[in-house]
Amino acid sequence: SLLLYTYILCTPASAFTVGLRSAAPQILSAQRASCAILHCSLEPTPVSSTSTVAAAAAGLVANPVVWVSLQSVKSTGGGLPAGPFGLLAALEGVSYLVVVGFVIAALRSKVTTGSGLPAGPGGILGAVEGLSFLSVVGGLVVLGLLVVDKGCVPNALPLLDYSAYVTVCQ
């Protein structure tokens, strides 16, 4: 969402700023005012620090899981083993979704605002964005290597079975 700041500039010695959020104006600072100039600007509201840190933490966990999965795909032609109760496979699937989600969000932000995701506290969100792009590039490299070396592509079971159309790695 966007926050509209209205700056009312007055005589050089006096000014006040009003922050408007929905229909509830709040005077942020005030002095004597005989106003002459009105200036408005739109600025994005700051992202919640908690949600930013949570998203970054998810990305920091997801990227290494994807890297290990890509190593497994490169060496065996398949992803990680299911693990107990399918938990490892579930972690792998969710990790791929998190990484792709970061890439899609960053590309959407780049198209709409001209820049990627905000850096976040300590630049951690920007770092996860970069790691996510590297993971996607790594996935494309592994796919290319599989096609060249083994002549097959990994299957996406149980989500998608395209074995009737291309050679699937066993």
Accessible surface in RSA format (square Angstrom, percent):
REM  Atomic radii and reference values for relative SASA: ProtOr
REM  Chains: A
REM  Algorithm: Lee & Richards
REM  Probe-radius: 1.40
REM  Slices: 20
REM RES _ NUM      All-atoms   Total-Side   Main-Chain    Non-polar    All polar
REM                ABS   REL    ABS   REL    ABS   REL    ABS   REL    ABS   REL
RES SER A   1   126.45 106.9  63.42  84.6  63.03 145.2  59.65 127.0  66.80  93.6
RES LEU A   2   114.69  63.9  84.62  60.5  30.07  75.6  84.62  59.4  30.07  80.9
RES LEU A   3    15.21   8.5  14.68  10.5   0.54   1.3  15.21  10.7   0.00   0.0
RES LEU A   4    65.00  36.2  62.92  45.0   2.08   5.2  62.92  44.2   2.08   5.6
RES TYR A   5    51.42  24.0  51.42  29.3   0.00   0.0  19.45  14.6  31.97  39.4
RES THR A   6    15.84  11.3  15.84  16.1   0.00   0.0  13.50  18.1   2.34   3.5
RES TYR A   7    64.82  30.3  64.66  36.8   0.16   0.4  44.58  33.5  20.24  25.0
RES ILE A   8    36.91  21.0  36.58  27.2   0.33   0.8  36.58  26.3   0.33   0.9
RES LEU A   9    84.49  47.1  84.06  60.1   0.43   1.1  84.14  59.1   0.35   0.9
RES CYS A  10    19.43  14.7   0.00   0.0  19.43  45.7   0.35   0.9  19.07  20.6
RES THR A  11    64.64  46.0  58.34  59.1   6.30  15.0  54.06  72.6  10.58  16.0
RES PRO A  12   149.17 108.7 105.93  96.6  43.25 157.2 118.72  98.0  30.46 189.3
RES ALA A  13    89.45  82.2  59.76  92.2  29.69  67.5  71.27 100.4  18.19  48.2
RES SER A  14    11.42   9.7   9.35  12.5   2.07   4.8   8.06  17.2   3.36   4.7
RES ALA A  15    41.85  38.5  36.34  56.1   5.51  12.5  36.41  51.3   5.44  14.4
RES PHE A  16    41.65  20.8  39.08  24.2   2.58   6.7  40.19  24.4   1.46   4.2
RES THR A  17    29.97  21.3  29.97  30.4   0.00   0.0   8.45  11.4  21.51  32.5
RES VAL A  18    20.25  13.3  20.25  18.3   0.00   0.0  20.25  17.6   0.00   0.0
RES GLY A  19     8.35  10.3   0.00   N/A   8.35  10.3   6.56  18.0   1.78   4.0
RES LEU A  20    54.95  30.6  52.01  37.2   2.93   7.4  52.01  36.5   2.93   7.9
RES ARG A  21   142.99  60.0 138.55  70.6   4.45  10.6  59.21  80.9  83.78  50.8
RES SER A  22   116.17  98.2  65.46  87.4  50.71 116.8  50.98 108.6  65.19  91.3
RES ALA A  23    98.73  90.8  68.28 105.4  30.46  69.3  77.66 109.4  21.07  55.8
RES ALA A  24    58.44  53.7  53.64  82.8   4.80  10.9  58.17  81.9   0.27   0.7
RES PRO A  25    88.01  64.1  66.44  60.6  21.57  78.4  66.64  55.0  21.37 132.8
RES GLN A  26   108.23  60.5 103.24  75.5   5.00  11.9  29.59  63.0  78.64  59.6
RES ILE A  27   117.78  67.0  86.96  64.8  30.82  74.3  86.96  62.6  30.82  83.6
RES LEU A  28    96.70  53.9  63.46  45.4  33.24  83.6  66.80  46.9  29.91  80.5
RES SER A  29    64.92  54.9  56.16  75.0   8.76  20.2  49.00 104.4  15.92  22.3
RES ALA A  30    65.88  60.6  36.53  56.4  29.36  66.8  36.69  51.7  29.19  77.3
RES GLN A  31   115.96  64.8  94.06  68.7  21.90  52.2  39.96  85.1  76.00  57.6
RES ARG A  32   210.86  88.5 198.02 100.9  12.84  30.6  87.77 120.0 123.09  74.6
RES ALA A  33    49.40  45.4  10.26  15.8  39.14  89.0  11.21  15.8  38.19 101.2
RES SER A  34    72.31  61.1  58.70  78.3  13.61  31.3  56.67 120.7  15.63  21.9
RES CYS A  35    65.01  49.2  28.89  32.2  36.12  84.9  19.70  49.9  45.31  48.9
RES ALA A  36    90.99  83.7  49.76  76.8  41.23  93.8  59.57  83.9  31.43  83.2
RES ILE A  37   107.32  61.1 101.83  75.9   5.49  13.2 106.64  76.8   0.68   1.8
RES LEU A  38   115.67  64.4  86.39  61.8  29.28  73.6  86.39  60.7  29.28  78.8
RES HIS A  39    96.86  52.9  93.83  65.2   3.03   7.8  59.14  61.0  37.72  43.9
RES CYS A  40    67.24  50.9  45.05  50.3  22.18  52.1  20.48  51.9  46.76  50.4
RES SER A  41    31.78  26.9  24.69  33.0   7.08  16.3  30.63  65.2   1.15   1.6
RES LEU A  42   110.63  61.6  82.07  58.7  28.56  71.8  82.08  57.6  28.55  76.8
RES GLU A  43    73.41  42.1  73.12  55.3   0.29   0.7  24.42  47.2  49.00  40.0
RES PRO A  44   106.96  78.0  93.24  85.0  13.72  49.9  93.24  77.0  13.72  85.3
RES THR A  45    29.42  20.9  21.03  21.3   8.38  20.0   9.86  13.2  19.56  29.6
RES PRO A  46   118.53  86.4  91.76  83.6  26.77  97.3 102.70  84.8  15.82  98.3
RES VAL A  47    91.78  60.4  67.55  61.2  24.23  58.4  73.22  63.6  18.56  50.3
RES SER A  48    65.55  55.4  48.73  65.0  16.82  38.8  44.77  95.3  20.78  29.1
RES SER A  49    71.65  60.5  63.15  84.3   8.50  19.6  45.28  96.4  26.38  37.0
RES THR A  50   108.98  77.5 102.19 103.6   6.79  16.2  72.40  97.3  36.58  55.3
RES SER A  51    57.67  48.7  48.12  64.2   9.55  22.0  48.34 102.9   9.33  13.1
RES THR A  52     8.11   5.8   4.96   5.0   3.14   7.5   5.82   7.8   2.29   3.5
RES VAL A  53    74.80  49.2  74.42  67.4   0.38   0.9  74.42  64.7   0.38   1.0
RES ALA A  54    59.08  54.3  47.03  72.6  12.05  27.4  53.81  75.8   5.28  14.0
RES ALA A  55    41.76  38.4  33.04  51.0   8.72  19.8  40.91  57.6   0.86   2.3
RES ALA A  56     0.30   0.3   0.30   0.5   0.00   0.0   0.30   0.4   0.00   0.0
RES ALA A  57    47.76  43.9  44.80  69.1   2.96   6.7  47.48  66.9   0.28   0.7
RES ALA A  58    44.93  41.3  33.05  51.0  11.88  27.0  42.55  59.9   2.38   6.3
RES GLY A  59     0.00   0.0   0.00   N/A   0.00   0.0   0.00   0.0   0.00   0.0
RES LEU A  60    74.08  41.3  65.10  46.6   8.98  22.6  65.43  45.9   8.66  23.3
RES VAL A  61    89.82  59.1  83.91  76.0   5.91  14.2  88.70  77.1   1.13   3.1
RES ALA A  62     2.96   2.7   2.51   3.9   0.45   1.0   2.89   4.1   0.07   0.2
RES ASN A  63     0.05   0.0   0.05   0.1   0.00   0.0   0.00   0.0   0.05   0.1
RES PRO A  64    55.04  40.1  54.34  49.5   0.70   2.6  54.90  45.3   0.14   0.9
RES VAL A  65    22.66  14.9  19.65  17.8   3.01   7.2  22.58  19.6   0.08   0.2
RES VAL A  66     2.53   1.7   2.53   2.3   0.00   0.0   2.53   2.2   0.00   0.0
RES TRP A  67   104.32  41.9  96.76  46.8   7.56  17.8  94.03  50.1  10.29  16.7
RES VAL A  68    87.50  57.6  84.15  76.2   3.35   8.1  86.82  75.4   0.68   1.8
RES SER A  69     0.25   0.2   0.25   0.3   0.00   0.0   0.00   0.0   0.25   0.3
RES LEU A  70    19.78  11.0  19.67  14.1   0.11   0.3  19.78  13.9   0.00   0.0
RES GLN A  71   115.62  64.7 111.53  81.5   4.09   9.7  48.26 102.7  67.36  51.1
RES SER A  72    19.50  16.5  15.10  20.2   4.40  10.1  13.13  28.0   6.37   8.9
RES VAL A  73    14.48   9.5  14.48  13.1   0.00   0.0  14.48  12.6   0.00   0.0
RES LYS A  74    61.54  30.0  60.02  36.8   1.52   3.6  34.57  31.1  26.97  28.7
RES SER A  75    65.54  55.4  37.68  50.3  27.86  64.2  37.02  78.8  28.51  39.9
RES THR A  76    82.78  58.9  64.66  65.6  18.12  43.2  67.58  90.8  15.21  23.0
RES GLY A  77     4.34   5.3   0.00   N/A   4.34   5.3   0.94   2.6   3.40   7.6
RES GLY A  78    29.04  35.8   0.00   N/A  29.04  35.8  28.61  78.5   0.43   1.0
RES GLY A  79    36.27  44.7   0.00   N/A  36.27  44.7   9.87  27.1  26.40  59.1
RES LEU A  80    30.44  17.0  16.93  12.1  13.51  34.0  16.93  11.9  13.51  36.4
RES PRO A  81    93.96  68.5  81.36  74.2  12.60  45.8  93.85  77.5   0.11   0.7
RES ALA A  82    56.39  51.8  47.58  73.4   8.81  20.0  47.98  67.6   8.41  22.3
RES GLY A  83    33.06  40.8   0.00   N/A  33.06  40.8  17.36  47.6  15.70  35.2
RES PRO A  84    97.69  71.2  84.68  77.2  13.00  47.3  96.93  80.0   0.76   4.7
RES PHE A  85   197.45  98.8 150.04  92.9  47.40 123.4 166.31 100.8  31.13  89.1
RES GLY A  86    26.89  33.2   0.00   N/A  26.89  33.2  18.24  50.1   8.65  19.4
RES LEU A  87   113.24  63.1 108.98  78.0   4.26  10.7 109.34  76.8   3.90  10.5
RES LEU A  88    63.17  35.2  59.51  42.6   3.67   9.2  62.24  43.7   0.93   2.5
RES ALA A  89    40.08  36.9  33.12  51.1   6.97  15.8  33.42  47.1   6.66  17.6
RES ALA A  90    55.37  50.9  42.51  65.6  12.85  29.2  54.29  76.5   1.08   2.9
RES LEU A  91    75.49  42.0  70.42  50.4   5.07  12.8  74.70  52.5   0.79   2.1
RES GLU A  92    21.03  12.1  20.98  15.9   0.05   0.1   6.25  12.1  14.78  12.1
RES GLY A  93    33.73  41.6   0.00   N/A  33.73  41.6  32.12  88.2   1.61   3.6
RES VAL A  94    85.12  56.0  84.58  76.6   0.54   1.3  84.58  73.5   0.54   1.5
RES SER A  95     2.53   2.1   1.63   2.2   0.90   2.1   0.90   1.9   1.63   2.3
RES TYR A  96    70.23  32.8  70.01  39.8   0.22   0.6  66.52  50.0   3.71   4.6
RES LEU A  97   130.11  72.5 122.37  87.5   7.74  19.5 122.87  86.3   7.24  19.5
RES VAL A  98    37.67  24.8  30.32  27.4   7.35  17.7  36.81  32.0   0.86   2.3
RES VAL A  99     3.27   2.2   3.27   3.0   0.01   0.0   3.27   2.8   0.00   0.0
RES VAL A 100    67.31  44.3  67.31  60.9   0.00   0.0  67.31  58.5   0.00   0.0
RES GLY A 101    34.65  42.7   0.00   N/A  34.65  42.7  29.68  81.5   4.96  11.1
RES PHE A 102    20.01  10.0  16.96  10.5   3.06   8.0  18.91  11.5   1.10   3.1
RES VAL A 103    14.83   9.8  14.68  13.3   0.15   0.4  14.83  12.9   0.00   0.0
RES ILE A 104   105.33  59.9 103.37  77.0   1.96   4.7 104.29  75.1   1.05   2.8
RES ALA A 105    42.63  39.2  35.38  54.6   7.25  16.5  40.10  56.5   2.53   6.7
RES ALA A 106     1.92   1.8   0.96   1.5   0.96   2.2   1.17   1.7   0.74   2.0
RES LEU A 107    92.02  51.2  91.72  65.6   0.30   0.7  92.02  64.6   0.00   0.0
RES ARG A 108   167.89  70.5 160.25  81.7   7.65  18.2  51.06  69.8 116.83  70.8
RES SER A 109    20.16  17.0  17.70  23.6   2.46   5.7  11.82  25.2   8.33  11.7
RES LYS A 110   115.19  56.2 109.26  67.0   5.93  14.1  69.71  62.7  45.48  48.4
RES VAL A 111   129.07  84.9  99.09  89.7  29.98  72.2 105.56  91.7  23.51  63.8
RES THR A 112    91.15  64.8  53.68  54.4  37.47  89.3  55.21  74.2  35.94  54.3
RES THR A 113    98.42  70.0  61.11  62.0  37.31  88.9  68.59  92.1  29.83  45.1
RES GLY A 114    49.66  61.2   0.00   N/A  49.66  61.2  31.36  86.1  18.30  41.0
RES SER A 115    65.07  55.0  64.12  85.6   0.95   2.2  42.06  89.6  23.01  32.2
RES GLY A 116    24.07  29.7   0.00   N/A  24.07  29.7   8.89  24.4  15.19  34.0
RES LEU A 117    38.26  21.3  24.19  17.3  14.07  35.4  24.19  17.0  14.07  37.9
RES PRO A 118    74.78  54.5  62.53  57.0  12.25  44.5  74.78  61.7   0.00   0.0
RES ALA A 119    60.24  55.4  50.00  77.2  10.24  23.3  52.13  73.4   8.11  21.5
RES GLY A 120    27.72  34.2   0.00   N/A  27.72  34.2  12.92  35.4  14.80  33.1
RES PRO A 121    62.38  45.5  44.01  40.1  18.37  66.8  56.66  46.8   5.72  35.5
RES GLY A 122    89.64 110.5   0.00   N/A  89.64 110.5  46.23 126.9  43.42  97.2
RES GLY A 123    29.81  36.8   0.00   N/A  29.81  36.8  19.30  53.0  10.51  23.5
RES ILE A 124    56.42  32.1  53.26  39.7   3.16   7.6  56.42  40.6   0.00   0.0
RES LEU A 125    14.74   8.2  14.74  10.5   0.00   0.0  14.74  10.4   0.00   0.0
RES GLY A 126    27.03  33.3   0.00   N/A  27.03  33.3  17.20  47.2   9.83  22.0
RES ALA A 127    54.33  50.0  39.30  60.7  15.03  34.2  51.13  72.0   3.21   8.5
RES VAL A 128     0.00   0.0   0.00   0.0   0.00   0.0   0.00   0.0   0.00   0.0
RES GLU A 129    26.34  15.1  26.24  19.8   0.11   0.3   5.79  11.2  20.55  16.8
RES GLY A 130    34.07  42.0   0.00   N/A  34.07  42.0  32.80  90.0   1.28   2.9
RES LEU A 131    52.43  29.2  51.67  37.0   0.76   1.9  51.67  36.3   0.76   2.0
RES SER A 132     0.10   0.1   0.10   0.1   0.00   0.0   0.10   0.2   0.00   0.0
RES PHE A 133    66.44  33.2  66.27  41.0   0.17   0.4  66.38  40.2   0.06   0.2
RES LEU A 134   116.98  65.1 110.04  78.7   6.94  17.5 110.21  77.4   6.77  18.2
RES SER A 135     2.94   2.5   0.11   0.2   2.82   6.5   1.21   2.6   1.72   2.4
RES VAL A 136    48.81  32.1  42.15  38.2   6.66  16.0  47.81  41.5   1.01   2.7
RES VAL A 137    82.88  54.5  82.88  75.0   0.00   0.0  82.88  72.0   0.00   0.0
RES GLY A 138    23.61  29.1   0.00   N/A  23.61  29.1  23.26  63.8   0.35   0.8
RES GLY A 139    20.92  25.8   0.00   N/A  20.92  25.8  15.44  42.4   5.48  12.3
RES LEU A 140   115.04  64.1 105.67  75.6   9.38  23.6 106.10  74.5   8.95  24.1
RES VAL A 141    80.35  52.9  73.19  66.3   7.16  17.3  79.25  68.9   1.10   3.0
RES VAL A 142    18.82  12.4  18.82  17.0   0.00   0.0  18.82  16.3   0.00   0.0
RES LEU A 143    72.70  40.5  71.59  51.2   1.12   2.8  72.42  50.9   0.28   0.8
RES GLY A 144    32.38  39.9   0.00   N/A  32.38  39.9  32.10  88.1   0.29   0.6
RES LEU A 145    71.54  39.8  70.85  50.7   0.69   1.7  70.85  49.8   0.69   1.9
RES LEU A 146     0.88   0.5   0.64   0.5   0.24   0.6   0.88   0.6   0.00   0.0
RES VAL A 147    73.57  48.4  67.23  60.9   6.34  15.3  67.23  58.4   6.34  17.2
RES VAL A 148   121.91  80.2  93.13  84.3  28.79  69.4  98.45  85.5  23.46  63.6
RES ASP A 149    88.04  61.7  50.89  50.7  37.14  87.8  22.25  52.4  65.79  65.6
RES LYS A 150    99.95  48.8  67.47  41.4  32.48  77.3  65.61  59.1  34.34  36.6
RES GLY A 151    45.09  55.6   0.00   N/A  45.09  55.6  29.29  80.4  15.80  35.4
RES CYS A 152    10.57   8.0   8.35   9.3   2.22   5.2   5.41  13.7   5.16   5.6
RES VAL A 153    27.86  18.3  27.86  25.2   0.00   0.0  27.86  24.2   0.00   0.0
RES PRO A 154    31.16  22.7  29.77  27.1   1.39   5.1  29.77  24.6   1.39   8.6
RES ASN A 155    46.42  32.0  18.66  18.0  27.76  66.8  11.95  28.8  34.47  33.3
RES ALA A 156    40.48  37.2  29.51  45.5  10.97  24.9  39.42  55.5   1.06   2.8
RES LEU A 157   111.63  62.2  87.28  62.4  24.36  61.2  87.37  61.4  24.26  65.3
RES PRO A 158   132.32  96.4 103.57  94.4  28.76 104.5 105.92  87.5  26.40 164.1
RES LEU A 159   164.45  91.6 132.78  95.0  31.67  79.6 135.62  95.2  28.83  77.6
RES LEU A 160   107.83  60.1 104.50  74.8   3.33   8.4 107.83  75.7   0.00   0.0
RES ASP A 161    81.88  57.4  56.78  56.5  25.10  59.4  18.80  44.2  63.09  62.9
RES TYR A 162    53.92  25.2  53.78  30.6   0.14   0.4  39.05  29.3  14.87  18.3
RES SER A 163    58.28  49.3  38.84  51.8  19.45  44.8  19.93  42.4  38.36  53.7
RES ALA A 164    94.91  87.3  52.01  80.3  42.90  97.6  63.77  89.8  31.14  82.5
RES TYR A 165   181.83  84.9 146.84  83.5  34.99  91.1 105.85  79.5  75.97  93.7
RES VAL A 166    69.60  45.8  57.18  51.8  12.42  29.9  67.38  58.5   2.22   6.0
RES THR A 167    92.93  66.1  79.80  80.9  13.12  31.3  49.90  67.0  43.03  65.0
RES VAL A 168    16.93  11.1   8.02   7.3   8.91  21.5   8.02   7.0   8.91  24.2
RES CYS A 169    16.29  12.3   2.72   3.0  13.57  31.9   5.54  14.0  10.76  11.6
RES GLN A 170   193.42 108.2 135.76  99.2  57.66 137.3  93.29 198.6 100.13  75.9
END  Absolute sums over single chains surface
CHAIN  1 A    10856.8       8465.2       2391.6       8057.2       2799.6
END  Absolute sums over all chains
TOTAL         10856.8       8465.2       2391.6       8057.2       2799.6
